[in-house]
Amino acid sequence: MLSLRLSVPGSLTEDVLTLLRSDDYVTGLAVHRGASLVPPGDVVTADIAREGANPVIEALRDLGVHEEGTIRVEPVETWLSRTGLEAERLAPGASADAVVWTEVGHRAYGDSELNWTYVSFMVLATLIAGVAIVLDSPILVIGAMVLGPEFGPVAAIGLALVRRKWGLFGIAARTLVLGFVVGMVVTFAAGLLGRLLGWVTYEDIVGERPATAFIYTPDRWSFVVAVVAAAAGVLSLTSARTGGLSGVFISVTTVPAAGNVALGAAFGAWHEVSGSLAQLGLNLAGMAAAGALTLALQQAVWSRVPARRRTLVRHRDVLGRPDW
């Protein structure tokens, strides 16, 4: 269940109430006359089944509520309401699977913003990856993977391709590229410093590294893992289940590959650079493609769910109502 809180100009209040009253997925509708100061008008609150939120939010946008007022959408973790249950039963699909495109888009823009926090995480993750390479430590490689924030912009690129949000595509691509560039430049400088101090040698970079050799030796399985991990990550981002994201972060070798590019360049180990660049490109391409395909599939499936859901609801009505 989702909670809607609308700040509505007085001229639109009746249209909004008419829209919400006519929707089977809306319950708990209330209006507070004159409660909104900016914009001057009313505050309308309602609960809506997550599965049925997209058409209602789009209709509110068509009315122009977001232009002069505010549409706030929040998840409701716990609720007790027989009318709410009926609304959820009538809504298409299952709440855990429902994709609320406004929610997904808002998160995509937030995760794709090029800011100090994003760049800091990318630099720190790439530096840890550099240490992992020198020490041949798979534990530190996993730490760098988890710390890296790059999956947000990659998922945003997939969303931009499916929903044709070219502004978002530009923002996400810029953040992704500049984040990796800054992370690699700082790690390159750290590699030069380590070389000057004698902490890191050429042999540390090009010698046998059985625990981390996969970073610079891409193969077909690198692409397969990137595709599967990105599909799981997109499902976690778009559904009500977010537990799969940690698995995504430790499945793809984007940040470790970037760290190896930087160290390889610092020591002139160009075969390390070329192999790691190939690994990085293969992973990013696989993740972006899988994210776009997963979102396209979700969009196609959800466009066909309502009729099937109505059939199931009628079938349950014959079998009996749940006991509350």
Secondary structure, DSSP 4 states (H G I P E B T S, - for coil): -EEEEEEEEGGGHHHHHHHHHT-TTEEEEEEEEEEETTTTEEEEEEEE-GGGHHHHHHHHHHHTHHHHSEEEEEE-SS---HHHHHHHHHSSS-TTT---HHHHHHHHHHHT---HHHHHHHHHHHHHHHHHHHHT-HHHHHHHHHH--THHHHHHHHHHHHHT-HHHHHHHHHHHHHHHHHHHHHHHHHHHHHHHHTSS-HHHHHS--TTTGGGS---HHHHHHHHHHHHHHHHHHHSS--TTHHHHHTT--HHHHHHHHHHHHHHT-HHHHHHHHHHHHHHHHHHHHHHHHHHHHHHHHHTTHHHHHHHHHHHHHHH-PPP-
